[in-house]
């Protein structure tokens, strides 16, 4: 009986720690979405707008993860599967942005791209640090970790794109990096969906 009580207490403590972390990273990503989407629209950058969509997807992911903290293993796996679909949706949206930029080519403002990609890197680095200890706790938190790790790669890619736009004076580096981000999102979605399916089969 004592062991059961101790296990229940430990589980509740774990859930509280996860909830606290998710609330902080959710707030950071909501704020960063509005900041980066405004910068992306003003700069005319497909890569920066892709980065803002990543923040929006993460905010939704963290909200879902917060909801899933107190759920059982099967429901957590289902929520993780839905988060994988969100990442997949983000990839398709970026494809649409790239198509629009190909039809309506412009040269992005590389100064804004570089500045806000670094700002995003700082914010997402903080999120990654907060989520580090939770990365292997369960499928819910591991999928959150996957999303946060994507953000770092996305920010660095946008910064590289800014350098490419500056060096070439064209918008092609911006579109190239946005295309690379599509591939990255697709691979990430595949990993999250695969892990969620495996978990669902394991708890069936």
C-alpha positions, 0 to 999 in steps of 0.5 A, a space after each residue: 500500500 505504501 509503495 502504491 502511495 509513493 508511486 502515485 505521489 511520484 507520478 503527480 510530482 512528475 506531472 506537475 513538473 511537466 505542466 510547469 515546463 510546458 506552460 513556460 515554453 507555450 508562452 514563449 512560442 505564442 509570443 515568438 509566433 506574433 513577433 516572427 510572423 510580423 517580421 517575416 511579412 515585413 521582410 518578405 521572407 519565406 524562410 522567416 515565415 516558415 519559422 513563424 509557422 513552426 512557432 505556431 505549430 509548437 504553441 499548439 503542440 505544447 498546448 496539446 502536450 499540457 492537456 495530455 500530461 495527466 492522460 494515460 499512455 494510450 491517449 498520450 500516444 494519440 495526442 503525439 500522433 496528432 502532433 505529428 500531423 501538425 508538423 506535416 501540415 506545417 510542411 505543406 503550408 511552407 510548400 504553399 509559401 514557396 510556390 507563392 514566392 516563385 510566382 511573385 519573386 522578391 528579394 527579402 530584407 536580409 537584415 531583418 531575417 538575420 536579426 529575428 532568426 537570432 532572436 528566435 534562436 535565443 528563445 528556442 534555445 531557452 525552450 530546449 534547455 527547459 525541455 531537456 530533462 523531460 525528453 525521455 520521460 514519455 512519448 508526449 514529452 519526447 514529441 515536444 522535445 522533437 519539436 523544440 529541436 526542430 526550432 533550433 535547426 530552423 533558426 540557424 537555417 534562416 540565419 544562413 539564408 539571410 547571409 545567402 540573400 546578402 551575398 547574392 542579392 537575390 531571393 533564391 537562398 531564402 527559397 532554398 532554405 525554406 525548401 530544406 525546412 520542408 524536408 526537415 519537417 517531413 522527416 520530423 513528422 515521420 519520426 513523431 508519427 512512427 513513435 506514436 504508432 509504436 506506442 499505440 501498438 504497445 499499449 493496445 
